[in-house]
Amino acid sequence: MELAGIYVPLITPFAADGSVALDALEKLAHEVLDAGAAGLAVLGTTGEPAALSAEERWAVIDACAAVCAGRDAQLIVGAHGGDTRTTAEALAELGARVPRAAAALVTVPAFLRPGEAGTVAHFRALAQASPLPLVVYHIPYRTGQQLSADVLLELAALDGVVGVKYATGGLDQAAVELLAAGPEGFAVLSGEDAFVPAMLALGAAGGILAAAHLATGRFVELAEAWRAGDVDRARALGHRLSGLAAAVFAEPNPTVVKGVLHAQGRIPTPDVRLPLLPAGRARVDAALALASGLDH
């Protein structure tokens, strides 16, 4: 599976009665694909998977898988587990439910902090057992574990690992080395919305970006500009999109995104589930103004 372009990590919209608004989810999925997204990423951080029941998670997966199948778009699905065994079980169940054209997004082991050798052993075991190709989700400020460039390259070389969602809070030396020496066919996807312009400039294949809900076409345009070598256009657009990204992440993700989507009439409520709280009106208005300005 070859990954490239902009993927939108879909929010999970809620109806006024608190249930998952599947009709709004499907509509939103079609909207971002219409705007040029390469595919959807579901049940990552932005989708609030920990706040959903198992039944709700499967309903979200089924709805998005159907949209992607009908649109010939790529699907990346978050697979979760506290240890290697339970993560492998989740992958097996996922593989039996979604098309084999999908990939699974799997975080570096969180909380346990097994060390770099343990992390490599974890992903080696998962890659050997998984019916789906894997995208390593490297987000150390959530998992508590940083990885060196050498270990990232070791993970990139594993059969069955097709990419990494790279979200370290900035552009660091390990990212530079990984982008310079990663194997052919291995995709580095930025998971940091504000730093995706810099990552694309250094050769990233694309990004999985929450802010792309609000300016999908512009993020697609940014990726295409760097790919075409249109540096002036890419730089100017990248600065504007980084401003939107900063506004979107001014409060915990996905609260601002949901607030803007609701203000735009694209989802029925701005609701999130505890322990998240809805974003403040001022933050939503600031992000809404920036998103609207990108249309001009």
Helices and strands as residue ranges (DSSP letters): E 5-9, H 22-34, E 39-42, G 45-47, G 49-51, H 54-71, E 74-78, H 84-95, E 103-107, H 115-129, E 134-138, H 140-143, H 149-156, E 161-166, H 173-181, E 187-190, G 193-195, H 196-201, E 206-208, G 210-213, H 216-228, H 231-248, H 255-263, H 281-293
